[in-house]
Structures are given as structure tokens and as C-alpha cells.
Amino acid sequence: MTKNNTYYDKGLGGGRNTLDARRFWEAAQEERLIVQRCDECDEYVFPPQDVCAYCWADALDWVEVDGEGRIHSFSTIHVDIHSTWGDRVPYTVAFVELDEGPFLVTNVVDCEPDDIEIGTAVEVTFGELPAEDGLFPQFRLRE
Amino acid sequence: MANRPQAAIVGYGDAFADFDDPKPPITLAARAVREAVEDAGLDRSDVRGQGLLTARRPAADHRPQWNNALASYLNLAPTYSTEVTMHSAGAVSMIEHASMAVREGAVEYVVCAGADAAASLGAYPHIAPSSDKYTNYTEFAGTMDVHPEFEYPYGIIMPAAFGMGARRQMHELGHTAEEFAMASVVCREWGIEFPHATLGHKGPITVEDVLESPMIASPIRLLNVMPLGPGGSGGAFVVTSVENAESLDADPVYVDGYGARATHEHVTPRLNCPYWPERGNLTDTGMADAAERAFAMADLGPADIDVVETDAGTSNAVPLMLEDLGFCEKGDGGKFVREGHIDPDGGSIAFNTDGGALTAGQSGVTLYVDRIIECLRQLRGEALGKQADGVERGLVYATGGPLYACNTIAILSNTR
């Protein structure tokens, strides 16, 4: 896959990355999950931005989170229409709610779809994704 | 004292293409405009130098400023013109913008149009931002609207996003897979007689058929999802002031009210938003707020509506819509479908009388133009398929983007 994004650094993850999220992807390569929190309004902001989404202040700080959370919802995909995923069906996408509060979209890996339901406890793991460079946060069942 | 009507729709037109007889979107839109102007009792000179709005540019013709491409084709030389997007739901916003323009006196007439052509997808790869995507519409459409950096790499496809919403509906509101299936069954029943329905010729389906159809993205199955088709469809309508409408030899439909509400472009920021809809909430949508605004403007309520034309990309949206549009209490949408309230025979409201996107299909991004035209047909007693009885007021609801990001509503009436 050819990538001609000016902002793209090979191996940084986030194959379509914006400059706003650069720190997030750098941390992911070190297997750390960091999110932004606003010093002005105390809200978590995700996906990463340059300006606080809620109070519009220039006061966003990065904080590391434990990477533990719960399945908010999920869907197991059985059709081969995504050019980067077609040979991996079935695979599972999910909304995960981190214990600290933020939600993110991710994959649930290393388990059968029947092993998960809304509320299932999961933890972050860092792995590669099809047709992407670098490490991405994904989630697996919590021990 | 209600301040309705806001404006009048004095003519409409449509055009269709088949997969074995394709026509490009611009041709379909032009033919629909020609028919709409004639239907209004107007001459092309009456609408030249007036207003022209187009819905979101077609997937099969990605020229920017598509509104001006259409203006050129028909030599309309508009003095007020733009493309209206709230995703595809901008089609219904055209009614709002056109009504405001004629009320303001900016122009006398606003021609509104939209078209797309599933049979012509990939016909213009040189002007598509990513030609390989546009020749593979399934992938293009399937991965639309996802966050490019934080969602796309995980292989999320549109039915999966709607599937995750459906799972929250089941969890929070008690909706069931059987109710989602029932919604598909009812939309098929409505659409069977519509001559341009993509799946109409396949005949009726049962709840079992839906529940046994292949899983696409759990819990969404094949028969929960709208098909791609017909080969092409275009629609157009002419908006003018209520005063102008009286002097025309036309059969006007009045604009009683409209409303819109957009939340977030992508699901991830929406899930994280600390205020309305509150964090993690995927079952309260902008449609409820848009509906309240439209009903307040029209000084009407859900009980006044005879026909609802909407779209459901996946059938789990049907019970959610019925709740958020105010036809039943939150959590009762599934029961409302199950009890037959939207059935063609014996229902309490006519619903997606052409079968909606689930049966009529979507020929690209023009599905809500198609729904507006169907609402106008019903209000004028000119249905191509099933005609609902005693129709006086109709509601068109459009939603665009992932999980009801953009919501637009118009309330239309055939009486003043």
C-alpha cells in the first residue's frame, strides 16, 4: 500500500496520521496507551486534538492510562469487503470504555466472538494491523 | 397561531435508470428538473436566474460544485445556488434552505435536485479522489464515514458501526433481532408494488428469511441491510412562496415545518462527548431534537402525520426512528413494529411507501431525494406503487453519516 501522506512517518502507526495525534502513536510504539486530558475543564479528549473539544482551551495534557476497560458494544464482521481485512474474516470490532473514562474503537483479538458481550472486561495489547505499519492498541479478554 | 405554511412545493419530477440501461446522474437530475418545472406550470425561463440547490454530489459523478455542473447542463444561470450537505440528509435540508430563500425574497423560485446512478459508479475515475475506491463501491460505501486514523485501520465497516448501535438498542431498549427482522419484512411489503424497487421483484419475505440470511456484521444480517440500486434515480422539486403558489396552475404541497440536528462526524468523538448525547450514549440521537424543532415550527405533533418517508440503512434503525420521531415511547419502537402499526394493511401510519432504502434501495447517495419525491407523490395521490389512503400530512426524515450523525426533517401537507 502506497502512503504519500506528508505527515506519515514509517513505523509510527496510525497510517493516516494527523499531526495532532503524533504523541499518541509514538507512545503506542512503546506499548503505552496515552490520552489527552484538559487542564482547563478536566475532560478527557479522544481522539487527540490540538484544541480542547469542549472548552476550546490550549490546555491539553497527555496522561497514561492503564489500558483496562470494558466492551461497550461490538460487532463481528463476516464479509470480505475491507481491502485491508478481507482475508481475516471473521474479525471483531468494538467500542471499549476505558476504566478512566474515554471510549475508543478497536479490535478484540485472541478470543472467539462468543466469548464477549457488553460489559466484558478487556485489557490493551499492542499489535500490528493488516496493511498498516507500526503497533496499534487492540484489546483482549482480561485475565 | 401556527405560522405554517413556510413555503410551497409547486412541482416535482423524477427519473430512473436500470442496470442494463444506465444513465449518468447529471442526466437523471436534468430530466427530473425538466419534469418538475413543467409540473409546476412554469416555463424554463421562469426558473432561469433563480435558485438552484443540489443535494450531496453523486457517488457516480464526483465533480466538485456539482450544483453548477447541473446549472450548466440546463443553462439555469442561477443567482442563488449551492450544494447542500448534511451528509446525504442535506437533501431534506434543501427544503429548509429553499423555504428561507423564497420567504426572504432572495429569489422567486428555487429548483432543488439530486441524483445518483449505481450503474454508473466508477464512470469518472479521473475525478474521483481515489479511483480504485470508486470502482469498488462496496468497499467505498462500506468504509465511508469512519475516522480515517482511529477507526479505519481496525477494519470497521458501516454495517458494523450500525451493528454496534443495534447491540446497544438491544441492551438498553430491549429491542430484539426479531423486531429488526420484522422491520425488513414490512418495508418489503410496502415496496413490492413500487416499479423501481431494487428488491421488489423478489416478493415478500418472512422474519425467518431475515434471521436465516447470511451474517454481515453481527447482529446485522444481509436482509437487515439496504441494497445498492436501482441503476439510477433522480428527483427534483420547485419551491416558491405560498403567495406565488396561488397564482400558478399547480397542485402545491406546503412546507409546514423543518428541523435539523447534527451531532458528530465520527462515532469515537461522539462516544466521548461529555454532554448531549451524554458519554457512551448511542441510543439517543439528533433525530429526536430535529423532530421536536420541526413539529414546533409546524405547530403539529406525530398524531397529525399520515405518512412517513424515511430511510433505514439497516433495519434496526426503524424502531429507533419511530421512537425518536415521537410515534411511540422510547423503548417501544420494536413493539410498535411488532403490533403492526406500520403495516400496509391495517397500520396506523403509512411508512416507507416505496419500500424505503431497504426495498427500493439507494442508487448511491440520493436516497433522501427519492424519499422526498415519494412523499410528494403520496400527498398528491400519485403513487407509483402502493398509495396510502386519506393522506394529508407527511414527514420526511433523513439521516446521514455514522449512527445518525446528521438528522434532517421536513413536514409537508397537501392542504393549507
Interface residues (C-beta under 8 A of the other chain):
Chain A: G14 G15 R16 N17 T18 A21 E43 Y44 V45 F46 P47 A53 Y54 H72 S73 F74 S75 T76 I77 H78 V79 I81 H82 S83 T84 W85 R88 Y91 V93 A94 F95 E97 G101 P102 F103 L104 V105 T106 N107 P113 I118 L129 P130 E132 F136 Q138
Chain B: N136 T138 E139 G142 T143 H147 P148 E149 F150 E151 Y152 P153 Y154 G155 I156 I157 P159 A160 A161 G163 M164 G165 R167 R168 H171 P214 M215 I216 A217 S218 P219 I220 H266 V267 T268 P269 L271 N272 C273 P274 Y275 R279 G280 L282
